[in-house]
Amino acid sequence: MARTARGDGPADGHTGTPAGGTAGTAARAAFLGRREELARLRADVEAAGLDTMAGRPAPRARVLLVAGRPGSGRTALAEEFAREMLASGRYPDGLLRARLTDPAGNPAPTERTVRELLRGLGLATTAGADEDELTGELRDALSRRRAVLLLDDVGSAAQLDGLIPDTRHCLVLAVARGPLTGVPDVRPCTLGGLRSSSALRLLERGAGEVRVTVDPTAAERLAEECAHLPAALTLAGGWLAAHPEAAVVDAVRRINEPLDEPPAADDDPYAPLPAPAGEADPDDEPEPEAEPEHGPDPAPVDDALRRAFLMAHAALPAPAARLLRLLALAPDGLADPHTAAALAGCPVATARTLLAHLALLGLLHPVGPHPGPGHPTDATAAPSGPEGGLEHHYQVPGCLHPLMRERLAAREKPADALLARARMLERTVRLLRGCEAVTEPPGSPARQWLAEQPAAVRFADRATAAGWLEARLPGLLAAARLAADDGQLDTLARRLVAALSRALITHRGAEHAGPELYRLHELVLRVAERQRLPREKAAALLSLGDLDARAGRHTVALDRYRAALEAARAQRDHAADPAALGRALESLGDTYTELGDWQRAADWYGRALSHRQSREDTAGAARLHGRIGTVLGRGGDWREALLAWRSAAAAHRRLGDTGAHAGALAEAARAQERAGRPQEALRTGQEALRQAERAGDRRLVATLRLLLADCAERLGETQAAASHRAAAERLLADDRALEESEESPPLRVQGP
């Protein structure tokens, strides 16, 4: 059974940070007590499990559950206990954390969670790998480590089961709303409210010691109205801090006012924030006509927390209150000054000030700081921000997110909310373009475009852009997913995915960014199918097929390429997509080649050849003749392979490519030799040798000399064979000597 305790607790309502993020030092200093709960967790770590007592110790990690209502400080307690465990030295491999439910209340896919954990271990993952493969990799990696896993916002036992390491040397801290009955031998600790003394100490941090001391009865009443929940107490203290002239009893009256908060008569909740002098307003966007959906119904929220939030929200200035509501649209609950500025339609400097103000009132949690545009990372550069060139990011507390969505639906017009989302996506696309452009050479069109952008959105150097991309990647991926799922901003969604893909390839490389690119291509495919865009659908399917083939999933790749072929053939303006069509045909041939199905590979290459010839693409046709010759030769059909290589040689001769012509003739000679026609192979090889010598390809010349030696021996011409073999050995020896001289450092000759 879950054990409920009312003890000292955390001083804030912190219920989670983004995966991979860290809580700020202020959050650590704010932790209060929970001594009884911490002691119980320590005891649960040491206690023997049920299987151990039965004589059958299970090789699984101990699972400790911290359960409680949103706003009870459950995540803060788990974080504090995790810090204790790390400080004890029992888990030298550190802390891994992930969030299993998104701010809208949707369960995070296990595949995404496992990738985050593997990334935290510094391990690369295979693009497109399924859930079972990834969880197996995670358990294998953790079997050799001693680490703490903090899994926040666990929605069900099924989410947790596949993430538990198969080793007793790791510890799992799960944070959930209620019990997880499907997890074997889980040790639950359910949180209640704070003790009265701790609640009053928490109020003192906002109200000040004097106001609480002067009216202790009102302070105790306010703590009761907040149900002793840390999050509600933090918001009440923030209200008192924002109203230094008010007494504690005023907060008691305010928190008991009706929950239906009417807009102020003199406020226009839809008016954009004014821009300070000298700063330009953001780009205007056309107002969308469709109405946005505000996502799934939020989880139930404690009444005390709701009333405390409404009290804090009503006391905010109109610009800050509107920004707070719009932050419910921030992807994955993450916001930086640029995201906030785009949502509210205000300058970045104004958004930065408002975010800091909301964080001081306990309505946001700072995470970071991280590099940002307009902030150099060079230590010798003059700091342009409060953190010496770094920018704070902010996390919307999970317990407040449903309340912010409610206020958004109640106070903002649907069209205005959609427009705010469009501004945010447009700003994100611009930042990603800048992130890529800063890597281009000076004077290039991309750098010229970057120089024309406002200073607030320019990256100082490549390192700053790379740091920003890595720090914001979870939010950027979440923005791409939300845009693709929305269905109303598909053009922006496609632009965002394209810009993010290019930025990832630029800074990480295509291979290292493969897992993220795979999911981005899936988003493009979803949008293309919804909008009936065959060209985009074919491109996405081809990219996915390439990643599947690279990962060894050839059967899946074949299905992708066939679907891409159908999409490329789809009539649009009475014309198929020739580029995608040719690429799909060749990719099918390549995949069957990897599978060793030579006949089918040759068949698909033949179709691709006909396509290239119909477009009078001689270079492409020459390449495909060669591929057909290769697969037919591997299949033992040397006669047909010889015909293909002769056609390839003729095409390369017409193109004037001497080196490729020599290579095709060499393959034709090899096919003749394998077919038992040494005399013809000797003549063709001699012609290939002349072309290779003209092209200056020494390695090909040596290879051809060895081939000619074999042919001469079969014909009984031993002297000619010996001559060819000796010439080949001289060439190979010279090449080896040249390579060794290039690798060896030059000798230093010292004088007497």
C-alpha positions, 0 to 999 in steps of 0.5 A, a space after each residue: 500500500 502507498 504510505 502517506 506522510 505529512 512532513 516537511 517538503 520542498 519550498 516550491 511547486 517544482 514538478 519537473 525539468 526537461 529531460 537532460 536539464 538541471 534545476 537551478 541553484 535557487 531550486 536546490 536552496 529552496 528545498 525544505 525538510 521532508 526528513 521523514 520521507 527522505 528517511 523512508 526512501 533511504 530505508 527502502 533502498 536498504 530493505 530486502 525485496 520480496 524476492 530476496 526474502 523468498 530466496 529468489 533475488 531478482 536481477 532488477 533494479 530497486 524501484 522507489 515510487 514518489 507519488 502525490 498530487 501535482 504541486 505536492 513537490 514530488 519531483 523536488 523530493 525525488 531530485 533531492 533524494 537522487 542528489 543524496 544517492 549520488 553524493 554517497 558514491 554508490 552510483 558513480 555513473 550519475 543521474 539519468 532522467 526523462 519525462 514520461 508524459 508531455 505537458 498536455 498529458 499525453 504519454 511520451 513514446 517509449 522509443 523517444 524516452 529510451 533515446 533520451 536516456 541513451 543520449 544521456 549515457 553518450 551512446 549513439 542510437 540506430 535511426 528508426 530502431 524499434 522500441 524493443 531494440 532500443 530498450 534492449 540496448 538501454 538495459 545492456 548499457 545499464 547492466 555495466 553501470 551504477 546509475 540513478 534513473 529519475 523517471 518523472 510523470 509516469 502515467 502507468 506501470 506499462 510505461 515503466 516496465 521496459 525501462 527498469 534495468 536488469 541489474 541490482 546496481 542501479 536505482 529507479 526513482 519514479 514520480 507518479 500521481 498514484 500507485 503503480 500496481 503493475 511494477 513488482 516490489 515497488 516501494 511507494 511513498 505518497 506525499 501529503 501537504 507540508 507541516 504547518 511550520 514548513 508552510 509558514 516558512 515557505 510563505 515567509 519567503 514571499 511575504 517576509 517574516 514581519 507580515 507572517 509574524 504580525 498576523 500568524 492566524 491569517 498566515 495559518 489560514 492562508 496555508 490551510 487555503 493552499 492545502 499546504 501544497 508547496 506549489 500553491 504556497 509558492 504562488 500565494 507567497 509570490 502574490 504577497 511579494 508582488 503586493 508589499 502593501 498588502 497584509 496576509 489577510 488580504 491574500 486570504 480574502 483574494 484566494 477565496 474570491 470566485 474562481 470565474 475570473 472576469 477580465 479587467 474592464 480597462 484591459 484589452 486581452 488581445 492587444 499586442 504588447 507595445 514595442 520599446 523605442 528603437 526596437 522593431 516589431 516582429 514580422 506580421 503574419 496573415 491571420 489564419 481562419 481555422 480555429 486551433 485545438 487546445 489538445 486533450 482535456 487536462 488532468 484534474 487539478 487540486 482546487 487549492 492550486 487552481 485558486 492560488 493560480 487564479 489569484 496570481 494570474 489576476 494580479 499580473 500586469 496585462 502583458 505578463 498575464 497574456 504571455 503566461 497564458 500563451 506559454 501554454 503553447 510553448 513546445 514541451 513546456 520549454 520557452 526562451 526569450 525568442 519563443 516568448 517574444 514570438 508568442 506575445 508579439 513583443 521584442 525579445 528584450 521585453 520577453 526576457 524581462 517578463 519571463 524573469 518576472 514570472 520566474 520570480 513569482 514561481 510561475 516558471 522554473 529557470 533551466 540553463 543557462 544556455 548559449 543563444 543568438 546575439 550572445 558570443 561564447 568567446 570568453 574574451 568577448 564582452 558579455 551581452 547578457 546577464 549570464 555573461 553571454 548565456 541565455 536562460 530558458 524556462 520550464 512551465 511547471 507541469 502542475 500549472 500547465 493545465 491551468 494555463 491552457 484553461 486560461 488560454 481557452 477562456 481569455 484568448 480568441 482561437 484565431 489569436 492563439 493560432 496566430 501566436 503559434 504561427 509567429 513562434 514557428 516562423 521565428 524558429 525557422 528564422 533562427 534555424 536558418 541563422 544557425 545553419 548560415 553562420 557555418 557558411 563562408 564569409 561573403 556567401 549568400 547565406 552569410 549576407 542574409 544573416 548579416 541583414 537580420 536583427 542583432 537579437 537573432 544573429 549567432 556570433 559564431 559556429 560554436 554558439 549556434 551549435 550550443 544553441 541547437 543542442 540546448 534547444 533540440 528537445 523543444 525544437 523537435 517538440 515544435 516540429 511534432 506539434 506543427 505536424 500534428 496540428 494540421 492547420 499550419 502545414 506550410 510552416 511545419 514543412 519549412 520548420 522540419 526542413 530547416 531543422 534537418 539542414 541545421 542538424 546535418 550541418 552541425 552533427 553530420 547526416 550519420 550522427 543526426 540519423 535518429 532525429 532525421 528519421 523522425 523528422 522525415 516521418 513528420 514530413 510524410 504525415 503532412 504530405 499524405 494529409 495535404 496530398 503532395 506526391 512529390 514531398 511524399 516521395 522524397 520523405 519515403 526515399 529518405 526513410 528508405 535510405 535510413 532503413 537500408 543503412 541500418 540493415 532493415 532491407 525489407 522495410 526499405 523495399 516497402 519504402 522505395 515501392 511506396 516512393 515509386 508509386 508516389 513519384 508516378 502519381 500524376 500532378 499537372 500531367 507529369 510524374 516526378 522524374 528525379 524521384 522516379 529514377 532514384 526509387 528505381 535505383 534504390 530498389 536495385 541497390 537494396 536487392 543487391 544488398 540482399 544478394 538477389 542478383 536477378 531482381 537487382 538487375 531487373 530494377 537497374 534495367 528499369 532505371 536504365 530505361 528511365 535514364 535513356 528516355 531522359 537522354 541522361 548518358 552519364 546516368 545510363 553509363 553508371 547503370 550499365 556498370 551496376 547491371 554488369 556487376 550484379 550479373 557477374 556476381 550471379 555468374 551470368 558472365 555473357 550478359 555481364 559482358 554486354 553490360 560492361 561493353 555498353 558502359 564502356 561505350 557510354 563513357 567513351 562518348 562522355 570523354 571520361 578516359 578513366 571510367 572508360 578504362 575501368 569499364 573495359 577492365 571489367 569487360 576483360 574480367 568478364 571475358 576471362 571468367 567466361 573462358 575466353 582468354 584470347 578476347 580478354 587479352 585484347 580487351 585488357 590491352 585496350 583497357 591498359 592503354 586507356 588507363 595509362 592515358 588516364 594516369 591511374 597507376 593502380 588500375 594499370 597494375 590491376 590490368 597487368 595482373 589480369 593480362 598475366 593470368 590471360 597470357 598464362 592460360 594461353 601458354 605465353 609464359 614470357 609475356 605473363 612474367 613481363 606483365 607480372 613483373 611490371 605490376 609488382 614494380 608499380 605496386 611496390 612504388 605505390 607502397 613506398 610512396 605511401 610510406 614516405 608520406 606517412 613517415 616524418 622527414 628526417 632532420 639532418 644535423 650539422 657537426 
